[in-house]
Amino acid sequence: MVNETRKMFEDDSIGVTATTVRVPVFYGHSEAVNIETERKITAAEVKALLKNAPGVKLVDEPTLSQYPMAIDCAGKFETLVGRIREDESIANGINLWVVADNILKGAALNAVQIAEVLIKDYL
């Protein structure tokens, strides 16, 4: 998609970022996340930060065809993150693919986890 867009418009300077998926799912939500940072951060640095992040499971082994998939997050509390790559369309951009069980994350579990943190900090 990136190369074809530049080719169609005959302009190699066009900034394009793309994530394409076809995912029929019963549970789960998936998001293509694009982040722009103040300073340059590499995909390796992002992976290192997320590797031990609480509530996150890093699933990012493209050579082994291991990516976060909605089918794999059903019934799990953690958020799966992968397809971490530098965004060629902006200087300090990072792209991520994020999936989570939409019944657990983004719903009741989030409220419980936030309450637990607040109670712990309060007591």
N, C-alpha and C positions, 0 to 999 in steps of 0.2 A: 504494500500500500504506500509506504513512504517513497520508495523509488519510482513507482508508477505515477504518483502525483507530481513529482518533480519532472518526470519525463513528459507527461501530458502538457504541462505548462512551460516546458523547456526552460526551467529555472531551478538550478541546483541550490539556490539560497533559501528556498521555501522551507520553513520549519514545520515538520509534521511529526506527530507522535501517534501511534496506533496500537490498539489491542483488539484483536478479533477473536470472538469465541462463539460457539454454538453449544448451549448447555441446557438441555431439557431436564429440569429438576423438580422434585416434589418438595424437598426441604432445602433450606439454605438460601443465602443471598451471596452474590459475587459482585465485586467492585473493582474496576480499573482505577487505580489511584495515581494521580500525577502530583508530585510535590516539587516545589521550587524552593531551594534553600538560599540563605544569604551567602554562604560560601560553598565552594565545590565539595561535594561528598561523593565518594565512589560507591559503586554497587557492593564492593567487598566490605567497605566500612558499614554500610547499611545492614548487610547480612550479619556482621559481627555484633552490631547493636541489637538486632532482633533475635539473635540466636538464644540468648538467655533472658529475654524480656518476659515478664510474667504474663500469662494468658495468651502467649503467642507461640505457635509452632511453625518453625521455618521449614518450608517444603520447597526446596529450590535446587534441584539437580537436573538441569536440562539434558545433560548427556545421558541420563538414565530415564528420561521422560517422566520425571517426578515434578509435578506442579500441584498447587492447591486446586482441588476440585470440590464442588459443592457436595457431591455424593460422599466424599470422605469426611465432611464436617458434621454430618447428621448425628445428633445425640452427643456431640462433644462440646465441652465448655470453651476450649481454646479457639482462637482465631488462627486460621491457616494463612500464611503469607509466603509468596514466592514470585517468580518471574521478575525478580528485582533486576533492573537494568537502568543504565544511564540514559536519560532522555536527550536525544540528539537535536531536538527542536529548540531547546533553551540551554543556556550556559550551565546553570546549576540545577538541572532537573533530574528527578529519579521517578521511575515508573514501578509500580507494585501491582500484583494481583492478590486480592484479599477475599477470602471466603469464610463464612461462619454459619452456624445453624440459626436460622432466622427466628426460631421459637425460643432459643436460649439467649443468644447474643442480640442485643438491640431490643430486648424485651425484659422479661422478669428477672433473669439472672443479672443483668446490668444493674438494676435497682438494688438487688440484694448485695452485690459486690460493692457498690458505692456506699450503702448503709454500713457494711462491715468496716470499711476504711474509716468512715466518719466516727463510728462508735469506738474503734480502736484508738483513734487520735484524740477523742474526747475523754476517754477513760484514762 
